Amino acid sequence: MKSGARYKWNRRHFLKASLLLGLGTTFLQACKRKANHILLKLTGTNHILGHRLWLPDFPPVSEKIEIPVLILGGGIAGLSAAYQFHEKGFQDFLLLEMEDEVGGNSKSGSNSYSKHPLGAHYLPIPNASNKEIYQFLEKSKIVKGWTASGEPIFDEEQLSFDPMHRLFIDNYWQNGIVPEYGLDEEELAEIERFHGLMKDFTEMKGRDGKYVFDIPTLFASNDHDLEDLDSISMEKWLLDQGFKTKPVFSYVNYCCRDDFGTGVKHTSAFAGIHYFSSRKHDYLENEEAVLTWQEGNGRLVSLLKKYAEGKIRNNCLAYKIEWDENKVQVQVYDSKTNKSTLYIANQLINCCPQFVNKYLITSRKTLSDKFAYAPWLIATITLKSFPAASGAPLSWDNVIHDGKGLGYIFDQHQSLAQYKAPYVISYYHSLDAQDLRKERKKLLDFSEEQWRDFIIEDLSKAHNGIEEEILDMRIHRLGHGMISPVPGFMISEARKEMAKPIADRIYFAHSDLSGLSLFEEAFYRGYLTAKEILTKYY
């Protein structure tokens, strides 16, 4: 979630075993004392309202609204469905969102010094096959035009600025994520062999002529012999291939946590290979280039949102869905007015995650329980200054080797006045374990002081004394941060069945149906579903 991209060489050469810096009990106690001056705020998705689905006690329906098409969920999938409707001149729809604002995992916030992401931070350069995304980017002036040879011309101010990456290892900040020294011949050989295998997978096609690994997965081959990769973990696959050295395992573990929330022990090998092999790098010589903004993918949310202007109803929690051969009936609770409304639609585009749908459509509970979601924490931290550090300068993406979290993003990096204090960074941490429900409980049960101390301890490995520089820390919790493709999920019947429409009335369009929490997956789930409904009915 911190990144969401597939770095080719810089991030993929990761990480050599290095000195793990310990923090003694005395230091930790001192750290907690010093941290008392920090202004803290604990936020997150509206899980209190969402948890009312467990024991629904909503007021009786007091109003009925009829609408041809209803969209549930205002994440990227729901917004892209609205975008498709707008593009085709279809206005007879409404979009309902439980939160105060739309955006889902791509929401953003701001403080006095900077905008900042509350989830997904950037969009990798899409594959050339993603023509509909490029059309959207061109309408949004992110793509300014096209070359004579058919390549997009990106607005350079919306491409990531240099320096892009740095790594803290052996008490030193280095340019790039890959160490420039310290790997022996065996370690270097294993990394080279790993990337050679990933290159082979990148070019691999199924019997239907489609790529086996592609984004979105809807474009990928369904006729190949690699399904068995989904039955084992990425760690097991590495071992089966004879990999032995720590740098390969550390690197792949980091990448899996970064994109799925789960590391090599709990991520499907098929999904792990997909991370490295699905982006084709059709455009731009710099394969590490990405599109990013101070507010992260909140910029894309704001661009999509305008296509649903006047059609969005916030603070609306759907709590029951029923249907017959003619209509879909959705009972919805408005938390602001404390009233329930019955929406009657011809078609419903359900863009809710499956952990919500199991309460809305009881017949889907068993299948919904097959979907695993990793909890995430994002901390927006305002600093008076950065403690002195040797080596590479502050970069957009800053990774601490063997850190508990996934490093931090410098939010003002895309600003032309980027080196003006105070500084704002976004720290990311995925709670990875065999039992994700237990980690989710930990995420919600920990106090703001406990999370504050956890974050300071982690950052202090690279920034000794950073607690003295912190002015403000806003800790944002995502209990179901992203779908995690655990072994067996990508080829599961549950994933396939949950994507099927019900009675040609209820259509499902959430990125968890792809098994991958990526902008492109959500965009195409919503966009293509809206297109299908328009083709069939309007």
N, C-alpha and C positions, 0 to 999 in steps of 0.2 A: 504493500500500500504506500509505503514511503516513496517508492519510485514507480513501480509498475512497468518498467522497461526491461529489455533484455540487452544489457551491455555486451558488446562482442568480445573485445580483448581487455579493455581496462578493468572492468568489473569482473570479467570472467577469468582472469589469471589468479584471482584471490588465493588464499591467504596463507602465508607461511606461519607455522607455529612460532609464537613469540612469547616474551615474558608477560605473564599474567600479574598485573600489579595489584597487590593485596591492600586492603584498607583495614587497619587494626581497629579494635574496639574503642580505643581512646580517641582515634580520629573520628569515628562515626558519632560518638557522643558529642564531640566538639562540633561536628558538622550540624547536628540537630540543634544545638544551642544557637549557632550562628544563623541557621535558617529561619529562626523565629521572626526575623524582620520581613520575610518575603510575603507579599500579598498573594493569597491563594484563592483559587476559585475552581470548584469541581463541577463539570458539566458533562453532557452526553446526550445520546438520543433519549426520547421521552419514553423510557422503559416503564415508568410508573403507569402511564396511560396504556401502553401496549400490554402490560401484564394484566390489565382488567379483562383481557380476553380469556384468562384462565377461569375466572368465575364471573361471567357476564351479569351485570346488574344494571343495565342501562335503562333509562326512562322509556316509557312506551312511545311508539312512533306518533308524532304530532303533525307531520307534513308529508306530502307525497310530491315527488318531482319526476316527471317523465323526460327522458333524453334518449335520442337514438343510440349514442355510444358513450359509455362511461369508462374512464381510465382510473384504475386504483393504483396509487403509488406515484410519487413525483421524483423518483430517481432518474438516472439517465435514460432508462428504458421508457418510462412513462413520458418524459419530455421529448424523446425522439419520435414516439408515436404521435404526439401532438404536432411536432414539426412536420411529419409526413402529411398529416391531415391539412395543416395550413398550406403546405406547398401545393396540394391538390384542390384547394379551395373548399374544403369540407369544414364547416364550422359547428356542426350539430353534435358537440361533445363537451364533456366536463371532465376535469381531472381533480381527484380527491387525494389529499396528502395529510397524514397524521401529524407531522411536525409543523412548527411555525413557518418553516421555509422549505421549499423544494430543494432537491440536490442529492439526497441519499448520502452515499459514501464520498461524494464529490463536493460537499458543502464547504463553505469557507467562513471566516470571520475577519474581524479587524480590531485594532486598538489604536491608540493615539499616534503610533509610529509606523504601522505597516498593516497591510492586508496579510492574511495567512490562511493556509489550508487547514481543514478539519478532517482530512482524509486524503484521497488521491491527489498527487501533487503535479503530475504532468502527463502529457500525451506523447508517446513515442511516435516517430514518423510512421504513418500507416503504410501498410503494404499497398502496392499499386492497384491491387484488385479491389481495394476499398473505395470504389468510385463515388459512392453516395456520401461517404465521410468527406472526401475531397470537395464535393459540391458544397457541403455545409461549410467547410473551412474557407472556401472561396467566397461564399455569401457573407461570411463573417470577417472577411478581409485579413484572415490569417495567411491564406494563399493569395498573393497579389496578382497572379497570372501564370502563364505557362510558357516554357521555352519552345523554340521551333521543333525541338526533338521530343516534346511532350512531357517535360519534367516540370513539377510545380516550382514556382518562385515564392518562397516563404518570406513573410515580413521578418526581417532580421531581428527586430526588437522583441519578437515573440519566440525566437529560438534561444536556447540556453546560452548565456554569456560564459566566457572564460573568467577565472579558472573553474572548471566544472567539478572536479573530484579531488579529494585528498584522503589519505589514510594515516591514522595514528598507530604506529607499531614500533616497538622497541624505544619508547619515549621520544618519538620523532614524527613530525608530520611530513609525509611525502606527497609529492604531486601524483595524482592518479590513485586508483584503488589498488593497483598491483604493486607489490614491493619491487624496488629496482635492484635489490641485492638480497643475498641470504638463502636463496634456494640452491640446493645441490643438484647435481646432474640428474639424479633419479627423480627428484621432485619436478624439475623442469620438463623432463621427458614425459612424466605422467600427465602434466598439464597440457602439453602439446598433443599427446595422444587423446586426451579427453576432448579437446576442441576439434581434433580430426574426426572423431566419431560424431560429434554434434553437427559438423559440417555435412557429413554423409546423411544424417537424419534431415537436415534442412532441405536437401535436394530430393529426398525420397518421395516418390509418388505411388499411389495405389493403382489397382488395376483399372480404375475408372479415369485415370489420368490426372487426378487431383492430388495436391500435396497431402501427405499423411498428417503433417503438422502445419496448421494454418490458423490465421486470425481473420475473421471470426471462425469458430469451429464449425459453423453452419456451412462454410465454404470448403471444409476439409473432406478428404476421402472417407467413404464408408465401406470401402472394399480393399482391405489390406490384411496383412498377417501379423500385426504388431499388438493386437489386443491383449496378449498375455503380459505385456509390460505393465498393464494396469493392475495386475494381480499381486505385484510385489512393490516394496518401497523403493525409493530412489537409492537409499543406502544399500539395500540388497543388490540392486542392479550394479552399483559401483563395485561391490565386493565380487559379484559374479564375473565382472569384466577384468578382475585382477588388480584393481587399484588398491594401493596400500598406504600411500603417503598422506600425511595430515592436510597439507595445503589443498588438495583436491576436495577432500571431505568438508573442510572448513568453508571453502568457497561455495560449493554446491549447497551446503546447509544454509549459508547466508542468503543465497539467491532464492531458495525455496521459501524461507521465512519472509523474505521481502515481497514475494508475489502471492503467496498462498497463506501466510500466517503460520504454517507448519514447516518444520525442517525436514531433513532427509529421512529421518526415522518414520515420519508420519505422512509423507507425501508420496502419492503414486509415482512410479517410475515413468509412466506414460506422460503424466503432467509435468514431472521434472524435466524430461527431455523436451517437452513442448516449450518450456521456458526458454531454452536455448535455440530452438530450431524453427519456431513459428514465424519469426520476423525475417523477411526476405531482403531487407535493406535495398529496395529497388531505387531509392532516390538518395541523393547527397553522398559525397565522398566520406564525410565524417559520420561513421555509423553510430557514434555516440550522441549525435545531436538529437535534441528533443524539443518539443514545444512546452514552454512553462511560463508561469506568471506568479506574481507575489501571492495571489490567492489560490494558486494551484488550479485544479480543475473546476474550482468555483467560477473561473472565467468562462469555461464551456457551459456551465449551468446557466449563467446569466445570458449567454448568447442563445441558448435553446429556449429559455424561459419566455423570451419575447414573442415566440411563436404561439404561446398559449395564453397570451395576454387576455385577461377577462374571463378565462376559462378555469382558473385554479381556485379550489376551495381548500384552505389550510385548516389544521386542527380537526380534521375529520377522520375518525377511526371507523372503518367498516368492521362489523362484528358478526354479520350473518349473510350468507349468499344462498339463494334458492333460485330455481329455474324450472321452466316447462318448455314445451315445444315452441312457444311464442315469445316469451320474455325472460329476462333475468331480473330478479329482485334483490336489491342490496340494502340491508339495514345499516345505517351509519349514525354514529354518535358525534356530535359537535361539542368538543370540550370547552369551547368559549361560551356557548349559549346554554349548555347543559340540556340540549334537545336532541331527539332522535328523528331522523328523516328516512323515509323509504324512497330509494331511487329505483325507478323502473326503466330498464334499457332494453334495446333490441340486441345489442352486443356489449360484452364487457371485456376490456383488455386488463387482465389482472397482472400488474407489475410488482406485486408484493413478493417478498422472499417466502420460501416454503415453510419456514418456521412460523410464519404468520398464517399462511393459507391452511395449515392443519386445523386451525380454530375456525376458519371461515367456511370450510368445506370438510365436514367431519369424515367423509368417505376417503379422504386423502391423508389422514393422519399417519397410517402405517408407512406409506411411502415417504412422507415428509420427514419422518424420523431417520431416514437414511442419509439426510443431508447434514453435513458437519460444518460448523462455522467457527472460525477462530476469533477470539476477542482481541481487541486492539486498544492501545492507549496512545493518544497524541497530546503532547504538552507544548503549549505555546509559551515561550519563555522570553521575557524582556530583560536585557542586560545593559548595565551602565557601560561596560566595555568587556572585551575578552581578556582573560589573564594571559600574560606573556607566554608564547609558545614558539618553540624552535621549528624551523623547517618551512614547509609550504604555507602560503597565505590562506586565509579564510576562503573557502570555496562554496559552491552551490550545494554540493553533497559532501558530507563529512562523516566518515566512518571510523569507529573505534574498534580495532581488532580485539576479538574476544570480549566485546562489550555485551552487557545483558540486553540492551536494546539494539536498534538498527541504525544508530547514529542520528544525525540531525540535518535539517535543511536550513540554509541561511535564507530567510524569507525575503529580505531586501535585495537579494542578489540581482534581480531583474530590474531594479530601480537604477536610474542614472546617478542617483545620489546614494549609492549603496553603502558607502563607508562612513555614513554619518550616524553617530551615536544618538540615542540608545539603539541597540541592535535587537532584532527579533529573530528567534530561531524556533523551528518546530522539531521536537524530539519524538521519535517513533519507537514503539515497543509492541511486539506481538507476543501473546501468551501462548507458547507452544507446549503441548503435552499430549499424552495419550488420551487423557480425559479432559476434553475441552469444556465440558460443563463445569467441572471443578474449577478450571481456570477462569471461567466466566463469573462464577460466584466470587472468586478472589478479586477479580477486577472491580466488582460492585461493592464488596464488603470492605476492602481496604479504605481507610480514611484518607482524606486529602494530605494529612501530614505523613502517613505511611508512604504514599506515592511520591510525595515531595522528596523524602529521604532516599527512596529508591533511585529516583532520577538524578539527584545530586551525587550520590555515590557513583553511579555509572559515568556521568559526565566528568567527575573529578579524576578519573583515570587519565584523561587527556588534558584536563584543565584544572590543575590544582588551585584551590582557592576560588573556584567559580561561584560558590555559594555567597561570597561577599559581593559579587557583581549583580546578582539577580534582584531585580526590582519587583517582578510580577511573574506568576506562573499560573496559567489556566490549563487545567487537566481535563481533557475531553475523552470520555470513555465510549467505546463502541462494543457492546456486549456480543453482537453478531457481526463483527467487522467485515468479514468476507467469507465466501464459500471456500472450503478447504478440500481439495481433491485427494482425499485419503485413498489408500489402495482399494481397488474394486469399484470406486464410484464412477469413473468416467465411462465404463462399459456397463454400468448397472441398469437393470430394468427400471428401477425407481426413477432415474434421471430421464430415461426415454418416455416413460409413461406420464410423468408429471408435465412434460412439454406438450402433450396432446390436448386439443380443445375438448370441451365438454358440450355435447349436443349442438355443435356449431353455433353456440351462443357465448361460451366463456373461453377466452383465449389467454394463454399464459406467456409472459414476456419479461423474465427477470434473468440477469446474468448468471444466477446460480444454476440455471438449467444448462448452461454451458460448462459448469464446473470451474469457471475461471472468472474472477472479479476484475474484468478489464473494461475500459471505456468502449472499445470496439464491440465487445460481446453484448453489452447492454444496449448500445446504439442500434445494432442490427436486430436484436430481439424485438425492440419496440417498433423500429422503422418498418421491418418486413411484416410484422403482425398487422400494423395499421394498413399497409399496402394490400395485404390479403383481404382484409375486411372491406376496403373500398372496392376492390376488384369483384368481390362476391355480391355485395349488397348495394353499392351506391354509385 
